[in-house]
Amino acid sequence: FDGYWSMGVIEHFWNGYDNISKEMLRVLRVGGYLFLTFPNMSSLRKWKARHDKYVEWKNNNTEPEGFYQFALSSQLVLNHFNDLGFELVQSEQDGIKGLKDEIPSLQLTLHTLYNSKNLPATIVRKFLNLATAPLFGHMKLLILRKS
């Protein structure tokens, strides 16, 4: 294939994403593009984890009942795909959604801004996203090319 879209998939595998990433590699032609999104373990999420703001996870090697997804280290994901022979073309993330989802007191205001279609809100959203994405990015998009 020339392209492969994986939108919010790899984080749902309890035993990791090695098998699915190898399948992505197999089906893409050399020079083909992989568009990959996953929840990012942002600086805010790391801080919250260190301060016990999430339910404690104890790794006993068995999938817990109700497991849904992991938030992943974007650097570890990128390293994994680099090791498979992919090169990074572009990387993006959405800081406003991270703030909206992780800080309840901002939820209503940011939800309105996040969903607004008018031009002033769009401009504010773009500038706010530039400022917040590095620290609060919720979802990471990696665009990779198979070498």
WONOR-V715126 format. One record per residue. RES is the residue in one small letter. SS is DSSP state (a for helix, b for strand, c for the rest). PSI is psi in whole degrees, -180 to 180 (* if undefined). D_CENTER is the distance of its C-alpha to the mean C-alpha in Angstrom with 2 decimals. Layout:
RES/SS/PSI/D_CENTER + RES/SS/PSI/D_CENTER
//
This chain:
f/c/153/23.34 + d/c/-27/22.54 + g/b/153/18.96 + y/b/123/16.46 + w/b/125/13.70 + s/b/92/11.15 + m/b/99/9.26 + g/c/50/7.52 + v/c/-49/10.09 + i/a/-23/9.74 + e/a/-8/8.67 + h/a/5/11.97 + f/c/111/14.33 + w/c/-40/16.25 + n/c/16/17.85 + g/c/174/14.89 + y/c/18/13.74 + d/a/-48/16.65 + n/a/-45/18.76 + i/a/-35/16.42 + s/a/-33/15.37 + k/a/-33/19.12 + e/a/-38/19.80 + m/a/-45/17.49 + l/a/-43/19.55 + r/a/-43/22.74 + v/a/-14/22.53 + l/c/137/21.44 + r/c/160/24.40 + v/c/130/24.62 + g/c/-7/23.23 + g/c/160/20.98 + y/b/140/17.47 + l/b/124/14.23 + f/b/113/11.55 + l/b/125/8.35 + t/b/151/5.11 + f/b/156/3.11 + p/b/130/3.08 + n/b/136/3.82 + m/c/81/7.60 + s/c/173/8.90 + s/a/-40/12.66 + l/a/-46/13.47 + r/a/-38/11.95 + k/a/-42/13.79 + w/a/-46/16.84 + k/a/-38/16.83 + a/a/-43/16.65 + r/a/-27/19.54 + h/c/25/21.48 + d/c/39/21.32 + k/c/-3/19.52 + y/c/160/17.83 + v/c/134/19.90 + e/c/136/20.94 + w/c/124/19.81 + k/c/119/22.59 + n/c/105/21.96 + n/c/21/25.04 + n/c/11/23.71 + t/c/140/23.95 + e/c/124/21.29 + p/c/150/21.83 + e/c/134/23.03 + g/c/9/20.50 + f/c/135/17.44 + y/c/-56/14.48 + q/c/164/11.17 + f/c/152/9.79 + a/c/131/7.16 + l/b/152/6.91 + s/c/119/8.37 + s/a/-32/7.06 + q/a/-40/10.85 + l/a/-39/11.74 + v/a/-46/9.63 + l/a/-44/11.21 + n/a/-42/14.48 + h/a/-48/14.51 + f/a/-32/14.31 + n/a/-43/16.75 + d/a/-28/19.03 + l/a/-13/19.13 + g/c/21/20.31 + f/b/148/17.49 + e/b/143/17.44 + l/b/130/14.84 + v/b/-45/15.98 + q/b/153/13.52 + s/b/134/10.23 + e/b/156/9.12 + q/b/164/7.25 + d/c/104/8.97 + g/a/-34/10.91 + i/a/-43/13.31 + k/a/-38/11.25 + g/a/-45/10.21 + l/a/-45/13.97 + k/a/-42/15.05 + d/a/-28/13.38 + e/a/-18/14.18 + i/c/97/17.60 + p/a/-35/19.94 + s/a/-19/22.66 + l/a/-5/20.65 + q/a/-50/19.43 + l/a/-48/22.42 + t/a/-48/22.74 + l/a/-31/19.15 + h/a/-43/19.02 + t/a/-47/22.13 + l/a/-43/20.88 + y/a/-36/17.52 + n/a/-6/19.55 + s/c/142/22.57 + k/c/-4/23.69 + n/c/157/26.47 + l/a/-48/26.64 + p/a/-41/26.95 + a/a/-38/23.88 + t/a/-42/21.91 + i/a/-47/23.20 + v/a/-43/22.49 + r/a/-43/18.90 + k/a/-46/18.37 + f/a/-43/20.07 + l/a/-38/18.41 + n/a/-41/14.91 + l/a/-39/16.16 + a/a/-31/17.43 + t/a/-23/14.66 + a/a/-44/11.38 + p/a/-32/12.17 + l/a/-29/12.87 + f/a/9/11.07 + g/c/126/7.77 + h/c/-58/6.05 + m/b/135/3.25 + k/b/137/3.19 + l/b/123/6.17 + l/b/129/8.52 + i/b/118/12.03 + l/b/150/14.17 + r/b/135/17.89 + k/b/124/19.88 + s/c/*/22.65
//
